[in-house]
C-alpha cells in the first residue's frame, strides 16, 4: 500500500481535549513518570485488506490527552511520524480499522495516546498478518516495492541498513537451506562506499524484494595472494613486487550450495601493476575459494586459498605492448568464475573475461580445487597449459581481446545454459545465452551459431539497454546470476545502471541497482527474462479483455550502446494491431499458456510490477524471441 506520512501535533482546543477517567483493567500498567498507560492492542477482526483494532488505556488523575489511535508499518517500530489512523475513544477504549491493506502481509502496529503539551505514549508493538484473501483481492490491493532507484541520498556507508538493492554489482545468488536467498557481489559501489566494510559484500532476502545488508565476507587481502604472485614472478625470471594491499581489485564472486552444510564461494583478485614495466602487459589475476557451513554466519567464510591464475601459451614472451589487444600475452583471464555441479555429479569451474573467451576446468568435488595438476601458468603451446581449461565460448576465434565476460551457467531439462555479458559495462552491457547438452560444449545459439568451435555472437539477446515511457530507463544490464527457488521458478539477477545525467547528476551512471527478474521458458526451451523487475504480483490468470488497448513495444535487438526505446502499439477487439510496429497484423491469445501471438511471434506474457508508474502498481508484460530478434513489451 502507499504510505502517507502524517505528523501529529497538539492544539489547545475545547473539542480536542479529553479528560481521562480511570479504569481498573489489569492489562493497563503505568510506567514510572508517565501519566498515560496503553495496553497491548488486539485485533477484533482480520480480513484480507483490513484489520479492526481495540486497545484499553488509562490516565492518572487530572491527566489530559489530545489524540489517540494507531501507527502501523511494514517494518518494526512504527511511530506517529509514519502512517497513522486516528481512533474513536469510548470509556478509555480506542478502536479503529486499518483499511486498504495488502492481503497476506504482516503489519507492525502500536496504539498511542498523545498527552496534552507532552509526548505520545505507545503500547507494546503488536504484529498481525492480514488474511490471504482471494487472488483477485490480492491483485486489486497490490502495490509494488517502494525503494528508490535514484539512491544518492542512501548511498553512503552510514546508510547501509537502508540499501536494499542499492550498490549492487555483479551479483551471485544462492538459495540456502534456511530459506533465505543470499546475494554476494563485486566491491563496486557509488562513491566507493564499500571500502569501509571489507570485500565481497552480502545481503539476504526471503522474498527477493526486501534485502537485508549483511556486510563484507572477507576482511582483508588473503595472506596467500602476494606470496603466490611473487612465486610465479620469480619462476618467470621477474623481480619480486610489494604492491599496496589497497590497490588490489575484488571482483565477481560466485556462490553455490554444494550440499547440506557446505557452501563455496569462488572469487577474483586482480593484481595491480604490470608484468615487466610500463611497456608490458598487465599483471595477472587470481581465483581463490572460500567455504562456509552456514551463510547466515557472514563471518563464517573460511579461505581455502589459491585455485587458478591467468595462463599463457606464449611462454616467457611477456613483453607484449599493452595496446596490442588482439595479441594479448594471456590466453585465459582468471576472473569472473562460475561454478556448477553437472548432471553427472562432476564439478566444473567456468571462468574468463575478454582474453580469448570462456574456459572450463574440472575441479575436485571434495576440495573444490582443480582436478588435475595445473603446472606452470605459461608454456609454448596450448598443450602446455591444457589443465588450465578448455575453450567453451568465444566471440571471435583467435582474438585475444573481445568484449565478452561474466559467464553464468545452469543446468535445466537436459541442457547447460551459458549466459554471457557482452560489451563495456557503463552503457552497452547486454546479456546473451547459448546452450549445450554437454558441459564442455559445443554451445550453440538460437540461430545455430556454434560459439565453441567456430565462434560468433551469441543469440538470443537476454537483456539490453532499454527505456519505457515515464522513466530514465536502464543501461549496463549484464553479468548475471541465474537461479531457481527449488519449485521450478527461475530468476535472473544483475546490476542495472541509470544513464548519465539523471537529475542533473553527471555521475548517475555509477548508480548500480540490483535487478531481479522472473524468467519464462519458451516451448523450445529458451529463457526469456521479463522486461520488468520482480515484484511478487499475484499470479491471477490474464484474460483476453485485459490485452486490449495500448502497449509499449521494444525491439530489443542488439545495437551497441543504444538504449532501445518503446513504441506504442494498439490491440483492438477484432484481434487486429491498429497501430504501432506490427500495424495491420492479426493477434491471437492462448489463455491457458499465457502466450500472445502477433505477426507470427510468440510473446510470453505475465503480470509484473510497473516500476515506471508512481504507485508501482501491477501491469502485464511480454517477452519473445525469434532466430535473430528479442522483443519486450508492457501494457500501458
SVG drawing of the C-alpha trace seen along z (x, -y; Angstrom):
<svg xmlns="http://www.w3.org/2000/svg" viewBox="-18 -26 83 65">
<polyline fill="none" stroke="black" stroke-width="0.4" points="0.0,0.0 1.1,-3.6 2.2,-5.0 1.2,-8.6 3.3,-10.4 1.3,-12.4 2.8,-14.5 0.6,-14.7 0.5,-17.8 -1.4,-19.1 -3.6,-22.2 -5.3,-23.8 -9.0,-23.4 -12.0,-22.7 -13.1,-19.9 -9.6,-18.4 -9.0,-17.9 -10.1,-14.8 -10.1,-14.3 -9.0,-10.8 -11.1,-8.6 -9.5,-5.8 -10.4,-2.2 -9.2,1.0 -8.2,3.1 -5.4,5.5 -3.5,5.2 -3.0,1.4 0.2,0.7 1.7,-2.7 5.4,-3.3 7.2,-5.4 7.0,-9.1 4.2,-8.5 0.6,-9.9 -0.8,-7.6 -0.7,-3.8 -1.6,-2.0 -2.3,1.7 -1.2,4.1 -3.6,3.8 -5.8,6.7 -7.3,7.5 -11.0,7.9 -11.4,8.8 -8.9,9.5 -9.7,9.6 -7.6,9.6 -7.4,5.8 -8.4,4.6 -7.7,5.1 -10.1,3.9 -8.2,3.0 -9.1,2.3 -6.9,1.1 -7.5,0.2 -5.7,-2.8 -5.7,-4.6 -4.7,-8.1 -3.7,-9.3 -5.9,-11.8 -6.2,-15.1 -4.1,-14.0 -5.2,-15.3 -4.6,-13.8 -5.2,-15.2 -5.3,-12.3 -5.4,-8.5 -5.1,-6.0 -2.7,-3.6 0.5,-3.8 1.5,-1.0 4.1,0.1 5.5,3.0 8.6,2.7 9.1,3.0 8.8,0.0 6.2,-2.3 5.8,-5.8 3.4,-8.7 5.8,-10.2 4.9,-7.4 1.5,-6.0 -1.3,-6.7 -5.0,-6.4 -7.0,-8.4 -9.1,-6.2 -12.6,-6.5 -12.5,-6.7 -15.2,-5.3 -14.7,-4.6 -10.9,-4.6 -11.0,-2.1 -9.6,-3.3 -10.8,-1.5 -10.0,-1.9 -9.9,0.1 -6.9,0.1 -8.0,0.2 -6.6,0.7 -4.1,3.2 -2.3,5.8 -3.5,9.4 -1.3,12.0 1.1,9.3 2.5,8.7 1.9,5.3 3.5,3.9 1.1,1.9 1.3,-0.3 -1.5,-2.1 -0.7,-5.6 -2.1,-8.3 -0.8,-11.8 -0.5,-13.8 -1.5,-17.5 1.7,-19.5 3.6,-16.2 4.7,-13.3 3.0,-10.3 2.8,-7.2 2.9,-4.0 1.7,-0.5 3.9,2.5 4.3,3.5 1.6,5.8 2.3,8.0 -0.6,9.1 -0.9,10.6 -3.8,9.9 -5.8,12.8 -4.7,14.4 -7.8,13.4 -8.7,14.3 -6.2,13.9 -8.4,11.1 -8.4,9.3 -4.6,9.6 -4.2,8.2 -6.7,5.3 -4.7,4.3 -1.3,4.8 1.3,2.0 4.9,2.7 8.2,2.1 8.9,-1.4 12.7,-1.6 14.1,-4.3 16.1,-3.7 17.9,-7.0 19.5,-6.3 22.2,-9.0 20.9,-10.0 21.2,-6.4 24.4,-5.5 26.8,-6.2 28.3,-3.6 26.3,-5.1 23.1,-4.4 23.8,-0.7 20.9,0.6 18.6,-1.2 20.4,0.0 18.1,2.9 19.4,3.5 21.3,0.2 25.0,0.5 24.8,3.9 27.3,5.0 28.0,8.5 25.6,10.3 25.7,14.0 22.6,15.5 22.1,18.8 19.1,20.2 20.2,21.6 18.8,24.3 17.3,21.7 15.0,20.5 16.9,17.2 18.3,16.1 21.9,14.9 23.5,12.4 27.2,11.7 28.9,9.2 31.9,7.2 33.1,4.4 31.9,1.7 29.6,-0.9 28.5,-4.5 31.2,-6.7 33.2,-3.6 31.1,-3.2 32.1,0.4 35.7,-0.5 34.8,-0.8 33.4,2.7 35.7,5.4 35.1,7.3 32.5,9.5 29.6,7.9 26.5,9.9 22.8,9.4 19.8,11.8 16.1,11.9 13.2,14.3 11.0,12.7 13.6,11.4 12.3,7.9 13.3,6.8 17.0,7.4 19.0,7.2 22.5,6.0 25.0,8.3 28.4,6.8 31.7,8.0 32.6,11.7 36.4,11.1 38.0,8.6 41.4,8.2 43.5,9.4 44.1,13.1 47.6,13.8 48.4,16.2 48.0,13.7 51.2,11.6 53.4,14.7 51.8,16.6 52.2,13.7 55.9,13.5 56.3,17.2 55.1,17.1 57.0,13.9 60.3,15.4 59.7,18.6 59.3,16.4 62.5,14.6 60.8,11.4 61.7,9.5 59.5,9.7 57.0,6.9 55.4,5.4 52.1,3.9 49.9,1.9 47.2,4.1 44.7,1.2 45.4,1.4 44.0,5.0 40.6,5.5 37.9,7.8 35.6,8.9 32.7,11.1 32.3,13.9 30.1,16.9 28.4,18.9 26.9,22.3 25.4,24.8 27.5,27.9 25.5,30.0 23.8,29.8 26.1,27.7 28.6,26.7 28.7,23.6 31.5,22.5 32.5,19.1 34.9,18.6 36.2,15.1 38.5,12.9 41.5,11.0 43.0,8.7 46.6,7.7 47.9,4.2 50.8,3.3 52.4,4.8 54.5,7.9 57.7,6.0 57.4,2.3 55.3,-0.3 55.5,1.2 54.4,4.7 51.1,6.5 49.1,6.0 49.7,8.2 47.8,11.4 44.7,12.1 43.8,15.0 40.7,17.0 40.5,18.1 37.9,20.0 36.2,19.8 33.8,22.2 31.1,21.8 28.8,24.2 26.0,21.6 25.7,18.4 23.7,16.8 27.0,16.6 28.5,13.9 31.8,14.1 32.0,17.9 33.6,17.8 37.0,19.7 39.5,19.0 40.8,22.1 43.4,20.3 44.6,20.3 42.6,22.0 43.9,20.8 45.5,17.9 45.9,16.5 47.6,18.9 49.6,18.0 50.6,20.1 53.3,17.5 55.9,18.9 58.0,16.2 57.5,13.7 55.6,11.4 56.9,8.1 53.9,7.5 52.8,3.9 49.7,3.3 47.9,1.8 48.4,4.9 45.0,6.1 44.4,8.9 47.8,10.4 47.4,10.3 50.0,12.3 47.4,14.3 45.1,16.8 42.8,17.1 42.0,14.3 41.3,15.7 38.4,13.6 34.6,14.0 34.3,17.5 31.1,19.6 30.6,22.9 28.3,25.9 27.7,29.4 27.0,31.1 24.1,33.6 26.6,36.5 27.9,35.2 31.1,33.7 32.2,30.2 33.3,27.6 34.7,24.1 33.8,21.8 35.8,18.6 37.1,15.9 36.9,12.2 37.8,10.7 41.0,12.7 40.2,15.3 36.8,16.3 35.4,18.5 37.3,21.6 36.1,24.7 38.2,26.7 37.0,29.6 37.5,29.4 37.6,31.9 34.2,32.3 35.8,32.8 38.2,29.9 36.9,27.6 40.5,27.3 41.5,28.2 41.2,32.0 44.4,32.2 47.7,30.5 48.0,27.2 51.7,26.8 53.3,23.5 50.8,20.9 52.8,20.4 54.0,22.6 54.9,22.6 51.6,24.0 48.1,25.0 49.2,28.4 51.4,26.9 48.5,25.1 45.8,27.6 45.0,28.2 44.1,24.5 40.9,25.2 39.4,25.7 37.6,23.1 33.8,23.4 32.8,20.0 34.4,17.2 33.0,14.2 35.7,14.2 38.0,17.2 41.7,16.3 41.0,12.8 42.7,12.3 40.7,9.1 37.0,9.5 34.1,7.9 32.7,11.0 32.9,11.9 30.9,12.7 29.8,16.3 27.0,17.9 26.0,21.5 23.0,23.6 21.5,26.9 17.8,27.4 15.9,30.2 18.9,31.7 20.7,28.5 23.5,26.5 22.8,22.8 25.7,20.5 24.9,16.8 27.5,14.2 27.9,10.5 28.8,8.5 30.5,5.1 31.6,2.3 29.7,2.2 28.9,-1.5 26.1,-1.7 26.4,1.0 26.5,4.1 24.0,6.7 23.4,10.4 23.4,13.3 22.7,17.1 23.7,20.3 23.2,23.9 24.7,27.4 23.8,30.9 27.4,31.3 29.2,29.2 32.1,28.6 30.1,27.9 29.6,27.3 27.4,24.3 25.0,23.2 22.8,20.1 19.2,20.0 20.3,19.1 22.6,22.2 25.9,20.3 28.5,22.7 30.4,20.4 32.6,23.2 34.1,24.5 33.7,21.5 32.9,18.6 30.5,15.8 28.0,13.5 25.7,15.5 22.0,15.2 19.4,14.6 19.8,11.3 18.5,11.7 18.8,8.1 19.8,4.9 19.8,1.2 16.1,0.1 13.6,-2.6 9.9,-2.6 8.0,-5.9 7.9,-7.9 11.3,-6.7 15.0,-7.2 15.3,-3.5 18.3,-1.3 21.7,-0.6 24.6,1.7 22.3,4.7 24.5,7.8 26.9,10.0 24.1,12.1 23.2,14.7 20.5,17.3 18.9,19.3 15.7,21.1 13.6,21.5 13.6,25.3 10.0,25.3 10.7,24.7 10.6,20.9 13.7,19.3 15.1,15.8 17.7,13.6 19.7,11.1 22.2,8.4 23.1,4.8 21.3,2.1 22.8,-1.4 21.0,-4.6 22.0,-6.7 24.3,-9.6 22.8,-13.0 19.8,-11.8 18.6,-14.6 21.5,-16.7 24.0,-14.2 26.9,-13.6 27.8,-10.5 24.4,-8.9 25.7,-6.1 27.7,-4.9 24.4,-4.3 24.2,-0.4 20.9,1.1 20.4,4.9 17.7,6.1 15.9,9.4 13.6,10.5 11.5,13.6 12.4,16.0 9.8,17.6 10.9,20.6 9.8,20.9 8.3,24.1 11.7,24.7 13.5,24.3 15.0,20.8 15.0,18.4 13.0,15.2 13.9,12.6 10.9,10.4 11.2,6.6 10.1,5.5 11.8,6.4 10.2,8.9 7.7,7.5 5.6,10.5 2.5,9.6 -0.3,12.1 -0.4,14.5 -4.1,14.0 -4.8,15.6 -4.8,12.9 -7.9,12.6 -8.3,11.7 -10.1,8.5 -7.1,7.3 -4.9,7.4 -7.0,4.7 -5.5,1.3 -2.1,-0.3 1.1,1.5 4.7,0.2 6.7,2.4 10.5,2.6 12.5,4.3 15.4,5.4 17.7,6.5 21.3,5.6 22.5,2.1 25.8,1.2 25.5,-1.4 21.9,-2.3 19.1,-2.5 16.2,-0.9 13.0,-2.9 9.4,-1.7 6.9,-2.5 3.1,-2.4 1.2,0.5 -2.6,0.8 -4.5,4.2 -8.2,4.0 -11.2,6.3 -11.3,7.5 -7.9,9.1 -6.0,6.6 -3.0,4.4 -4.5,0.9 -1.2,-1.0 2.4,-0.5 5.4,1.6 3.1,4.5 0.2,2.4 -2.3,4.4 -1.2,7.8 -3.6,10.2 -3.2,11.3 -4.4,14.3 -4.1,15.4 -3.6,18.8 -5.0,18.0 -4.1,21.4 -0.4,21.0 -0.4,17.2 1.1,16.8 0.1,13.8 1.0,14.3 1.4,11.3 2.9,11.3 3.8,14.9 5.9,14.1 5.0,15.9 5.1,13.4 5.0,14.9 3.0,12.7 2.6,12.4 1.8,10.0 4.7,7.9 5.2,4.7 5.1,1.5 8.2,-0.1 7.7,-3.2 4.4,-4.1 4.3,-6.4 2.4,-3.9 4.3,-0.9 1.1,0.9 0.6,4.2 0.8,4.4 1.1,7.1 4.4,7.6 5.6,9.9 8.9,11.2 9.6,13.2 12.4,14.3 12.9,15.3 16.1,16.6 17.6,13.1 15.4,10.8 14.2,10.3 11.1,8.4 9.9,6.8 6.5,5.2 4.4,3.6 0.7,2.8 0.2,-1.0"/>
</svg>
